[in-house]
Amino acid sequence: MVTFPRPFVMGGWEDFNCMKLTILTYTVNLIAFKEDPSLERHFKGHRDAITGVDFSLNKKQLASGSMDSCLMIWSMRPQMRAYRFVGHKGAVMCVQFSPSGHLVASGSRDKTVRLWVPSIKGESTVFKAHTATVRSVHFSSDGQFLVTASDDKTVKVWTLHRQKFLFSLNQHINWVRCAKFSPDGCLIVSASDDKTVKLWDKTSRECIHSFCEHGGFVNHVDFHPSGTCIAAAGTDNTVKVWDVRMNRLLQHYQVHSAVVNSLSFHPSGNYLITASNDSTLKVLDLLEGRLLYTLHGHQGPATCVAFSRTGDFFASGGSDEQVMVWKTNFDATDYGDVLKTQKHGTNINGTLHSLMDSSATHRILHCEQ
């Protein structure tokens, strides 16, 4: 066991009660240049479980939503105070920065969507069309549209320019937990308590395929940065990856011992991070089809996780009311090469096509207070 001294994790020790980062096992044969993720910052201010986290484009701000009905905007600069936005009349279930970083969207149990200006005034615009809890908000990559998912069993698309509701997608037969645009904005993917993941054509508004392999409710879904694959997390404790061009299952991960609540692709497309009720975050190496890291930090369920837009940081939230910011580190050397490869369209077509169960020996990072 190796215990790192106080200076190892920069910027968060004063707030984190001298938390010690220890490596419990070091048994996997990794490429030499990979370094371990490290805890950078620790934010406490919410009064209930965290439901969502997202970085602004410039990484100067981090948004979080909570069951305490508040949205908070944290500054990534030391000693800067956070903004607490109050307006929703129920739990805030989801948050996301717009691609420009000039707006933050939130969805709530009060059945509304709000668009906030992330400044000290905390001004917001309310969108109403859902008839039940709004569980997911997501901007299109061009910032022109917003897609939302709700317990009213619908997915709704909104235009931000005219700030109005456009249309609904209605084929789910139970609560819709998550909906996301594809990187090019042409497709929408949705995940539901009806145990399906549905792929929609935004222009025709038709469901073009349903993925039915999950054995439980599907909590979260997202597109691979290339747009060719999707990953979903469910109450059956699994993470699954499908190719949306051939509509076939590529990978199946059973690495968590409890419900998987959230996931996020690294922008290189090489890694996927997941958050679970087993209190852990897990980093998956998609090219090799294996578990790379297990991170312990939250006391109780880890409810949400998200990479920054450039992938050098990721944030997590938990039922312990804490927001944690981690430095990725392990992608530092190969990230540029991966982006070059991705531009030539070959990133996802190799070993990711092999269906693998990741149960290999791996590093474990453990945070002790």
C-alpha positions in Angstrom: 0.0 0.0 0.0 1.3 3.4 -1.0 0.0 6.5 0.8 0.6 9.8 -1.0 1.6 12.9 1.1 -0.7 16.0 1.4 0.7 17.8 -1.7 -0.2 15.0 -4.1 -3.7 16.1 -4.6 -3.7 19.8 -5.5 -6.3 22.3 -4.4 -8.6 20.2 -2.4 -7.0 19.2 0.9 -8.2 22.1 3.0 -11.8 21.4 2.1 -11.4 17.7 2.3 -10.3 17.1 5.9 -6.9 15.8 4.9 -8.3 13.0 2.8 -5.5 10.5 1.9 -5.4 8.9 -1.6 -4.0 5.4 -1.5 -3.4 2.7 -4.0 -4.6 -0.6 -2.7 -3.6 -2.8 -5.7 -1.2 -2.3 -8.5 -1.4 -5.5 -10.4 -2.4 -4.7 -14.0 0.1 -4.5 -16.9 -0.7 -1.0 -18.2 1.2 1.1 -20.7 3.9 2.9 -18.7 2.8 6.4 -19.5 -0.7 6.1 -17.9 -1.0 7.8 -14.6 -3.7 7.4 -11.9 -6.6 9.7 -11.6 -6.3 12.1 -8.7 -8.8 14.0 -6.6 -8.4 17.8 -7.3 -11.3 19.6 -5.6 -14.2 18.8 -3.3 -17.3 21.0 -3.1 -19.9 20.9 -0.3 -23.0 23.2 -0.3 -25.9 21.1 -1.3 -28.3 19.9 1.4 -29.4 16.6 -0.3 -28.2 14.1 -2.9 -26.5 15.3 -6.0 -28.4 14.5 -9.2 -26.3 15.9 -12.0 -22.9 17.6 -12.8 -21.5 19.3 -15.9 -18.5 21.4 -16.8 -18.6 24.6 -18.8 -16.7 24.7 -22.0 -13.8 26.7 -20.6 -13.7 24.5 -17.3 -14.0 27.7 -15.2 -17.4 26.6 -13.8 -19.0 23.4 -12.8 -22.8 23.1 -12.4 -24.6 20.7 -10.1 -28.2 19.9 -9.4 -29.6 18.4 -6.2 -32.7 16.9 -4.5 -32.6 20.1 -2.4 -34.3 21.9 -5.3 -31.2 24.1 -5.9 -28.8 24.5 -8.8 -25.2 25.5 -7.9 -22.5 26.9 -10.1 -19.1 26.3 -8.6 -16.0 28.2 -9.6 -12.9 26.1 -10.5 -10.7 29.0 -9.3 -9.6 28.7 -5.7 -11.3 30.9 -3.1 -14.1 31.9 -5.4 -17.6 31.6 -4.0 -20.3 29.5 -5.6 -23.7 30.7 -6.9 -26.8 29.0 -5.6 -29.8 29.3 -7.9 -33.3 29.0 -6.4 -36.4 28.8 -8.6 -37.5 25.2 -9.0 -40.3 24.2 -6.7 -39.1 20.6 -6.6 -35.9 18.5 -6.7 -33.5 19.4 -9.6 -33.0 16.1 -11.4 -30.5 17.2 -14.2 -28.2 20.0 -15.3 -26.2 20.8 -18.4 -24.2 23.8 -19.7 -24.9 24.9 -23.3 -22.0 24.3 -25.7 -21.1 28.0 -25.5 -21.2 28.0 -21.7 -23.5 31.0 -21.7 -26.6 29.1 -20.4 -27.3 26.2 -18.0 -30.4 24.0 -18.4 -32.1 22.2 -15.6 -35.0 19.8 -15.2 -37.1 19.3 -12.1 -39.8 17.4 -10.3 -41.9 20.5 -10.6 -42.4 19.4 -14.3 -40.5 22.4 -15.7 -37.3 23.1 -17.6 -35.3 26.2 -16.7 -32.6 28.0 -18.7 -30.3 30.0 -16.4 -27.7 32.6 -17.1 -24.7 31.4 -14.9 -24.0 34.8 -13.3 -24.6 36.4 -9.9 -28.1 37.5 -10.9 -29.3 33.9 -11.5 -31.9 34.9 -14.1 -33.9 32.1 -15.7 -36.5 31.3 -18.3 -39.1 28.6 -17.6 -40.2 26.0 -20.2 -43.5 24.2 -19.6 -44.9 21.3 -21.6 -44.1 18.1 -19.6 -46.8 16.8 -17.2 -44.5 15.0 -14.8 -40.9 15.1 -13.4 -38.2 16.1 -16.0 -35.2 13.8 -15.5 -32.9 14.8 -18.4 -31.9 17.9 -20.3 -29.4 17.9 -23.2 -28.3 20.6 -25.7 -27.6 19.8 -29.4 -23.9 20.4 -30.3 -24.8 23.6 -32.2 -26.7 25.0 -29.2 -29.9 25.4 -31.2 -32.1 22.7 -29.6 -32.8 21.1 -26.3 -34.0 17.6 -25.7 -35.7 16.6 -22.5 -37.0 13.3 -21.0 -39.8 12.9 -18.4 -41.8 10.6 -16.2 -44.7 11.5 -18.5 -43.2 8.8 -20.8 -42.2 11.4 -23.5 -39.1 12.9 -25.0 -39.6 16.5 -26.0 -37.5 18.7 -28.3 -37.4 22.5 -27.9 -35.9 25.4 -30.0 -33.8 27.8 -28.0 -33.8 30.6 -30.6 -37.6 31.0 -30.2 -37.7 29.4 -26.8 -40.6 27.2 -27.6 -41.6 23.5 -27.6 -41.4 21.8 -31.0 -42.5 18.2 -30.8 -42.8 15.0 -28.6 -41.5 11.4 -29.2 -44.1 9.1 -27.6 -43.4 5.4 -28.0 -42.0 4.6 -24.5 -44.5 2.9 -22.2 -42.8 3.9 -18.9 -40.8 6.8 -17.4 -38.1 8.1 -19.7 -34.9 8.6 -17.6 -32.5 10.1 -20.2 -32.4 11.5 -23.8 -29.4 12.7 -25.7 -28.7 14.2 -29.2 -26.1 12.5 -31.4 -23.0 14.6 -32.0 -24.3 15.7 -35.5 -27.8 16.4 -34.1 -29.5 14.0 -36.5 -30.4 11.3 -34.0 -31.8 11.2 -30.5 -31.3 8.3 -28.1 -33.6 7.7 -25.1 -33.5 5.3 -22.1 -36.6 4.3 -20.1 -38.0 2.2 -17.3 -39.7 0.1 -20.0 -36.2 -1.5 -20.2 -35.6 -0.2 -23.7 -33.2 2.2 -25.4 -34.7 3.8 -28.4 -33.0 5.5 -31.3 -35.0 8.3 -33.1 -34.6 10.2 -36.3 -34.9 13.9 -35.4 -36.2 14.9 -38.8 -38.8 12.2 -39.4 -39.5 11.9 -35.6 -39.7 8.2 -36.1 -38.2 5.5 -33.8 -35.7 3.7 -36.0 -34.7 1.0 -33.6 -35.3 -0.3 -30.0 -32.5 -2.0 -28.0 -34.0 -4.5 -25.6 -31.0 -6.3 -24.0 -31.2 -4.6 -20.6 -32.8 -6.8 -17.8 -34.0 -3.8 -15.8 -34.8 -0.1 -16.0 -32.3 1.9 -18.1 -31.1 4.9 -16.1 -28.7 6.6 -18.5 -27.6 6.6 -22.1 -25.1 8.6 -24.3 -23.5 8.7 -27.7 -19.9 7.9 -28.3 -18.1 11.0 -29.6 -17.9 9.5 -33.1 -21.7 9.1 -33.2 -21.4 5.5 -34.2 -22.1 3.9 -30.8 -24.2 4.4 -27.7 -23.7 3.2 -24.1 -26.4 2.6 -21.6 -26.4 1.9 -17.8 -29.2 0.1 -15.9 -30.6 -1.2 -12.8 -29.4 -4.7 -13.8 -26.0 -3.5 -12.7 -24.6 -3.6 -16.3 -23.3 -1.2 -18.9 -23.9 -2.1 -22.6 -22.4 -0.6 -25.8 -24.2 -0.9 -29.1 -23.2 0.0 -32.7 -26.1 2.2 -34.0 -25.1 1.6 -37.6 -25.7 -2.2 -37.4 -27.9 -2.1 -34.3 -25.9 -4.8 -32.6 -24.5 -5.2 -29.1 -20.7 -4.7 -29.0 -19.8 -4.9 -25.3 -21.3 -5.9 -22.0 -19.8 -4.9 -18.7 -20.7 -6.4 -15.4 -18.3 -4.6 -13.2 -20.6 -3.0 -10.6 -22.3 -4.8 -7.7 -25.3 -2.5 -7.7 -27.4 -0.2 -10.0 -25.5 1.9 -12.5 -26.8 5.4 -12.4 -24.7 7.4 -14.9 -22.0 7.2 -17.5 -19.8 9.6 -19.6 -17.6 9.0 -22.6 -14.1 10.5 -22.6 -14.0 12.9 -25.7 -11.3 10.7 -27.2 -13.8 7.8 -27.3 -11.3 5.4 -25.7 -12.7 5.5 -22.1 -16.1 5.3 -20.4 -16.6 6.3 -16.8 -19.6 5.0 -14.7 -21.2 5.8 -11.4 -23.1 3.3 -9.2 -25.1 2.7 -6.1 -22.2 0.5 -5.0 -20.5 3.9 -4.2 -17.8 3.5 -6.8 -16.8 5.2 -10.1 -15.3 2.8 -12.6 -13.2 3.7 -15.7 -13.5 1.3 -18.6 -10.9 1.0 -21.4 -13.2 0.5 -24.4 -10.5 -0.4 -26.9 -9.2 -3.2 -24.8 -12.7 -4.1 -23.3 -11.6 -4.1 -19.7 -12.0 -2.4 -16.4 -9.1 0.1 -15.8 -9.8 1.8 -12.5 -12.2 1.6 -9.6 -12.5 4.9 -7.6 -13.8 5.1 -4.0 -14.7 8.5 -2.7 -18.4 8.9 -2.1 -20.0 7.7 1.1 -23.0 6.0 -0.3 -24.3 5.8 -3.9 -22.4 7.6 -6.6 -25.3 9.2 -8.5 -23.7 11.1 -11.5 -20.5 11.5 -13.3 -19.3 13.6 -16.3 -16.0 14.3 -18.2 -15.1 17.9 -19.0 -15.3 18.9 -22.7 -11.5 18.3 -23.1 -11.4 15.1 -21.0 -8.7 16.2 -18.6 -11.1 16.4 -15.7 -14.2 14.6 -14.6 -16.7 15.4 -11.8 -18.9 13.1 -9.7 -21.8 13.6 -7.3 -23.3 11.3 -4.7 -26.1 10.8 -2.2 -23.6 12.1 0.4 -24.3 15.7 -0.9 -20.7 16.0 -2.2 -19.4 17.1 -5.6 -15.9 15.9 -6.4 -13.6 17.0 -9.2 -10.9 14.5 -10.4 -7.9 15.0 -12.7 -8.0 12.3 -15.4 -4.2 11.9 -15.8 -4.3 8.5 -17.5 -5.2 10.0 -20.9 -2.4 12.6 -20.9 0.0 11.2 -23.4 -2.2 9.4 -25.9 -5.1 11.9 -26.2 -3.7 13.9 -29.2 -3.0 10.7 -31.1 -6.5 9.4 -30.4 -8.1 12.6 -31.8 -6.0 12.3 -35.0 -7.1 8.7 -35.4 -10.7 9.6 -34.7 -10.7 12.2 -37.5 -9.8 9.4 -39.9 -12.8 7.4 -38.8 -11.0 4.3 -37.5 -11.2 4.9 -33.7 -14.2 2.7 -33.0 -13.9 0.1 -35.6 -11.2 -2.1 -34.1 -11.2 -4.0 -30.8 -14.4 -2.2 -29.6 -16.3 -4.6 -32.0 -15.4 -7.6 -29.8 -18.0 -8.3 -27.2 -16.1 -8.6 -23.9 -16.9 -9.0 -20.2 -14.5 -6.8 -18.2 -13.5 -8.6 -15.1 -9.7 -8.4 -15.4 -7.4 -7.4 -12.5 -7.3 -3.7 -12.2 -6.0 -0.8 -10.1 -8.1 0.4 -7.3 -7.9 4.0 -6.1 -9.3 4.4 -2.6 -10.0 7.7 -0.7 -9.8 7.5 3.1 -10.8 10.2 5.5 
